[in-house]
Amino acid sequence: MRGINCRGLRLELVAGLGIALAMPALAMVAESSRNLVTQTTLTAETRDQGGHTQAVLAVVVTGEDGLPARGAIAINDHSRQLAGVALNAQGQANVVLDLPAGDHLLSAVYAGDATHQASVSQSASVHAMATGTPDFQVTVAPVAPETFPLILTPGNAGTVTITVTPENNASLTSPMFVTLSCSGLPDQASCTATPENLELLSTTTTAPTSTMVIQTEAASTTSASPANRPGKMSTPIAWAFLLPGALCLGGLAWGARRQRWLNRFSLVAMVGLVTLLGTTACNPRYYYENHGPLPNPPTPAGTYTVTVTAQSSNGVTATTHIATFVLTVN
């Protein structure tokens, strides 16, 4: 009968007790690292831009550890969101807003992330001057998903509604056409606005809208099979090998007697070499037809600021307004 190793058992009990005591402390550290309190600051300045008021905003978000936060912020006017912007690596974001006439109360709302809590900045009061010039404002609202930031997985699509609100359109003497576009999308992503052009008339009372679809791309799992066309490529390749070889033998026979033929042979051999390269793997078409297209990469993960641009021109001057929102690709 074997004896019991009390010393080994005692060591195991002590080690188990140490781990059990350490687990709550480690959990508290992990929990605290996921719940860092943040501070969001907002500074606002106004400027006149072509007769209407622009607000230039600067936002900074820092954690209680003093390090910059990551993620997205929303710029609200009272309870209505005007714009969404992704923070840069320094936890900062700059926003330019075109404001309609009147008083505004702007604030920056940080949504938080895996390690930082959400926070709201102090409000900044801004007054926008009225103007009699025909103009418009553009706003963006989420449809699917129903909230910002627009969170998509590669291969899925999101939808937003773009609203163009006319200002002082009663003084229009001809229709104002507003063209919509977007920028700031990651690679392998696209946007389509329907309709792409909106019309504002002097009698327009209801703000026209457009639907914009943001499409991402998933990674293709298989590549297309190469085209199987026997006889199409084999004949040129065979001639590319045989022709320079035949000319080479003929050139050797004549080269010893006639230097002129040797020079001509060199030129023909060079042409044959170029032909050979053009019908083999050095030719992109040859590679495509024999190996197939490469698999498509997915839309890269990340947080992006998408800018929706609305532009109108009367033939002399162009009027441009923008609205921004945040796209997150998981």
C-alpha distance (Angstrom), angle and dihedral (degrees) to the residues before:
residue distance angle dihedral
M1 . . .
R2 3.80 . .
G3 3.78 121.5 .
I4 3.80 124.1 -123.0
N5 3.81 117.5 -104.2
C6 3.81 98.5 -130.7
R7 3.79 93.9 177.3
G8 3.83 92.7 55.9
L9 3.81 90.6 45.0
R10 3.81 90.8 50.2
L11 3.81 91.3 51.1
E12 3.79 92.0 50.0
L13 3.81 91.2 49.5
V14 3.79 91.5 49.8
A15 3.80 91.9 47.7
G16 3.81 91.6 48.2
L17 3.80 91.1 48.0
G18 3.81 90.5 50.2
I19 3.79 92.5 51.5
A20 3.81 91.1 46.9
L21 3.80 90.7 51.9
A22 3.80 92.5 44.9
M23 3.81 96.2 50.1
P24 3.84 96.0 73.5
A25 3.80 90.5 48.1
L26 3.81 91.7 49.4
A27 3.79 90.1 47.1
M28 3.79 90.5 51.4
V29 3.82 90.7 50.6
A30 3.80 91.8 48.7
E31 3.79 91.3 46.4
S32 3.80 92.2 49.3
S33 3.82 90.9 48.8
R34 3.80 88.9 55.2
N35 3.80 93.7 48.2
L36 3.77 106.3 49.0
V37 3.77 111.4 160.1
T38 3.81 112.4 -122.3
Q39 3.77 135.5 -155.6
T40 3.80 121.6 -147.4
T41 3.80 120.0 -162.7
L42 3.79 126.4 -169.9
T43 3.79 129.3 -166.4
A44 3.81 120.7 -174.8
E45 3.79 134.0 -167.1
T46 3.79 129.5 176.6
R47 3.77 131.2 -144.8
D48 3.78 137.5 175.7
Q49 3.78 114.4 -108.9
G50 3.79 115.8 -177.1
G51 3.78 94.2 -34.2
H52 3.81 98.4 -43.6
T53 3.78 132.0 87.4
Q54 3.78 123.9 -104.2
A55 3.79 124.7 -166.8
V56 3.80 116.3 -147.5
L57 3.80 109.5 -157.6
A58 3.80 131.4 -170.5
V59 3.80 119.6 -165.8
V60 3.81 129.0 -170.7
V61 3.82 124.9 -175.8
T62 3.81 120.6 -170.3
G63 3.79 132.8 172.9
E64 3.78 125.6 -128.0
D65 3.79 87.2 -102.0
G66 3.81 88.6 63.8
L67 3.81 94.2 -113.1
P68 3.81 123.0 124.0
A69 3.79 117.9 -98.9
R70 3.79 126.7 -128.2
G71 3.77 130.7 -141.7
A72 3.79 135.7 56.8
I73 3.79 138.4 -42.9
A74 3.78 131.8 -157.6
I75 3.81 125.1 -145.6
N76 3.78 109.9 -142.3
D77 3.78 131.3 -167.6
H78 3.80 100.9 -153.7
S79 3.85 99.3 -48.7
R80 3.82 97.5 -25.1
Q81 3.81 119.4 96.1
L82 3.80 113.7 -129.1
A83 3.80 101.0 175.9
G84 3.78 144.9 -5.7
V85 3.81 124.6 -146.0
A86 3.81 134.8 179.5
L87 3.80 117.2 -125.1
N88 3.78 117.3 -119.3
A89 3.80 125.7 -130.7
Q90 3.81 90.0 -81.1
G91 3.80 92.3 55.0
Q92 3.80 91.7 -109.3
A93 3.79 136.5 123.3
N94 3.81 134.6 -177.1
V95 3.79 120.8 -152.2
V96 3.80 132.0 -174.3
L97 3.81 115.7 -161.4
D98 3.79 130.7 -172.0
L99 3.79 105.9 -142.2
P100 3.78 128.4 -158.1
A101 3.78 117.7 -129.0
G102 3.79 116.0 -73.6
D103 3.78 141.1 50.3
H104 3.79 121.0 -40.8
L105 3.80 133.9 -170.1
L106 3.80 108.2 -154.4
S107 3.80 127.6 -167.5
A108 3.80 136.6 169.5
V109 3.80 117.6 -130.1
Y110 3.80 118.6 -162.2
A111 3.80 111.5 -153.4
G112 3.82 96.0 -155.9
D113 3.80 128.0 -134.5
A114 3.80 140.4 -138.9
T115 3.82 93.0 -58.0
H116 3.82 104.4 24.1
Q117 3.76 134.4 65.6
A118 3.79 122.7 -129.8
S119 3.80 119.6 -99.4
V120 3.80 140.2 179.1
S121 3.79 127.8 -139.7
Q122 3.76 126.1 -132.7
S123 3.80 113.0 -87.1
A124 3.79 122.2 -101.7
S125 3.81 120.3 -150.5
V126 3.81 114.7 -137.9
H127 3.81 129.7 179.1
A128 3.80 120.5 -154.7
M129 3.79 119.7 -156.8
A130 3.80 121.7 -125.4
T131 3.80 120.6 -116.9
G132 3.79 133.9 -167.2
T133 3.80 94.7 -146.7
P134 3.82 116.7 107.9
D135 3.78 107.8 -104.1
F136 3.79 142.7 144.9
Q137 3.79 141.9 -142.3
V138 3.82 127.5 -138.0
T139 3.81 125.7 -148.9
V140 3.80 132.8 175.6
A141 3.81 126.8 -146.2
P142 3.83 128.4 -176.0
V143 3.80 120.2 -113.8
A144 3.81 106.8 168.0
P145 2.97 113.1 37.6
E146 3.79 89.2 29.0
T147 3.80 97.5 -140.4
F148 3.78 139.0 48.6
P149 2.94 134.6 -82.1
L150 3.78 91.0 59.0
I151 3.82 102.3 -130.5
L152 3.81 115.2 -161.8
T153 3.77 137.3 166.3
P154 3.83 117.8 -138.0
G155 3.78 109.3 -80.7
N156 3.81 95.5 28.9
A157 3.80 128.6 103.3
G158 3.78 132.4 -139.2
T159 3.79 130.1 -156.6
V160 3.79 131.5 -146.4
T161 3.78 132.0 179.0
I162 3.80 118.7 -130.0
T163 3.78 116.5 -155.5
V164 3.80 122.3 -165.3
T165 3.80 110.7 -162.2
P166 3.83 115.8 -164.1
E167 3.80 121.2 -134.3
N168 3.80 122.9 -159.6
N169 3.77 88.7 -10.4
A170 3.83 90.5 151.7
S171 3.80 87.9 80.8
L172 3.80 93.0 56.7
T173 3.80 113.5 121.7
S174 3.81 94.1 -171.6
P175 3.81 135.8 18.3
M176 3.79 117.4 -74.7
F177 3.80 114.1 -140.7
V178 3.81 117.8 -158.5
T179 3.82 119.1 -159.5
L180 3.81 119.0 -154.5
S181 3.80 127.9 -150.1
C182 3.79 139.2 151.5
S183 3.80 138.2 -138.9
G184 3.79 138.8 178.2
L185 3.80 96.3 62.8
P186 3.82 118.8 144.3
D187 3.79 122.9 -113.4
Q188 3.80 115.3 -72.7
A189 3.81 92.3 28.6
S190 3.80 132.3 102.8
C191 3.79 141.6 -179.5
T192 3.80 131.3 -142.1
A193 3.81 124.4 -170.1
T194 3.81 119.8 -156.2
P195 2.96 110.3 -136.4
E196 3.78 98.3 19.2
N197 3.82 93.2 -165.9
L198 3.80 126.5 48.2
E199 3.79 125.1 -164.4
L200 3.81 125.0 -139.9
L201 3.78 119.7 -165.9
S202 3.78 132.9 -174.3
T203 3.80 87.0 -108.0
T204 3.82 96.8 48.3
T205 3.81 110.2 127.7
T206 3.81 101.0 160.8
A207 3.80 117.7 62.8
P208 3.83 109.6 -118.2
T209 3.79 118.4 -127.9
S210 3.79 137.9 -155.0
T211 3.79 131.3 -160.6
M212 3.80 117.1 -130.3
V213 3.80 120.7 -164.7
I214 3.83 118.8 -156.5
Q215 3.81 108.9 -156.1
T216 3.80 123.9 -165.8
E217 3.80 127.1 -169.1
A218 3.79 129.3 -126.1
A219 3.79 122.4 -144.9
S220 3.79 112.9 -93.8
T221 3.79 110.7 -121.8
T222 3.80 97.0 -155.1
S223 3.76 135.1 30.5
A224 3.77 122.6 -127.9
S225 3.79 117.0 -95.8
P226 3.78 114.7 -103.8
A227 3.76 117.1 -106.0
N228 3.80 111.7 -92.5
R229 3.75 105.8 -143.7
P230 3.81 109.5 151.3
G231 3.73 114.0 -166.5
K232 3.80 93.8 23.3
M233 3.77 96.9 81.7
S234 3.79 101.7 18.7
T235 3.81 95.0 65.5
P236 3.83 96.8 52.5
I237 3.79 90.9 45.0
A238 3.79 91.8 50.0
W239 3.79 91.5 49.4
A240 3.80 89.4 46.6
F241 3.79 89.1 59.7
L242 3.79 99.9 36.2
L243 3.78 99.1 44.4
P244 3.83 97.5 56.0
G245 3.83 89.2 43.1
A246 3.80 93.4 52.2
L247 3.76 91.8 45.9
C248 3.78 90.0 48.5
L249 3.80 92.2 55.9
G250 3.78 91.9 45.9
G251 3.75 91.2 47.7
L252 3.80 92.3 52.7
A253 3.80 90.6 52.8
W254 3.77 94.6 50.5
G255 3.79 97.8 31.9
A256 3.77 94.8 76.4
R257 3.82 92.1 57.1
R258 3.75 104.6 31.3
Q259 3.78 122.1 37.2
R260 3.81 90.5 -169.3
W261 3.81 91.7 62.4
L262 3.79 90.0 49.5
N263 3.78 90.4 57.4
R264 3.77 91.2 48.9
F265 3.77 90.1 49.2
S266 3.80 91.1 54.7
L267 3.79 90.6 53.4
V268 3.81 93.0 47.6
A269 3.81 91.0 47.1
M270 3.79 90.1 53.8
V271 3.81 90.4 51.4
G272 3.80 89.3 49.9
L273 3.80 90.9 51.5
V274 3.80 91.6 51.8
T275 3.80 89.3 48.9
L276 3.79 90.3 50.9
L277 3.79 92.2 51.9
G278 3.79 91.6 46.2
T279 3.80 93.5 55.9
T280 3.81 99.3 43.4
A281 3.80 137.1 58.3
C282 3.81 92.4 -54.7
N283 3.81 87.1 71.8
P284 3.85 114.5 81.6
R285 3.80 91.0 -146.8
Y286 3.80 90.8 53.3
Y287 3.82 90.4 51.1
Y288 3.80 92.0 48.2
E289 3.80 94.9 48.7
N290 3.80 94.4 45.7
H291 3.80 102.3 35.5
G292 3.81 104.5 24.3
P293 3.82 127.8 -132.2
L294 3.79 120.4 -48.3
P295 3.84 118.0 -103.9
N296 3.81 114.4 -91.2
P297 3.82 115.4 -110.4
P298 3.82 118.3 -129.2
T299 3.78 125.5 -109.7
P300 3.83 103.1 -82.9
A301 3.79 117.0 -109.5
G302 3.78 117.8 -111.5
T303 3.79 146.2 94.7
Y304 3.81 116.6 -77.1
T305 3.79 137.1 -176.6
V306 3.80 109.1 -132.2
T307 3.81 116.2 -159.0
V308 3.79 120.2 -153.7
T309 3.81 110.6 -157.7
A310 3.79 123.2 -159.8
Q311 3.80 114.3 -169.5
S312 3.78 133.3 -179.9
S313 3.80 129.9 178.7
N314 3.80 133.0 -169.4
G315 3.79 91.9 -162.4
V316 3.80 93.8 -93.4
T317 3.79 107.8 49.3
A318 3.80 131.3 19.6
T319 3.79 125.2 -138.5
T320 3.79 115.9 -152.6
H321 3.78 130.2 -176.4
I322 3.80 128.7 173.4
A323 3.78 139.5 -159.0
T324 3.79 125.3 -168.7
F325 3.79 135.6 -155.1
V326 3.80 135.1 173.5
L327 3.80 124.1 -107.3
T328 3.81 118.5 -164.5
V329 3.81 119.0 -166.7
N330 3.80 113.9 -164.0
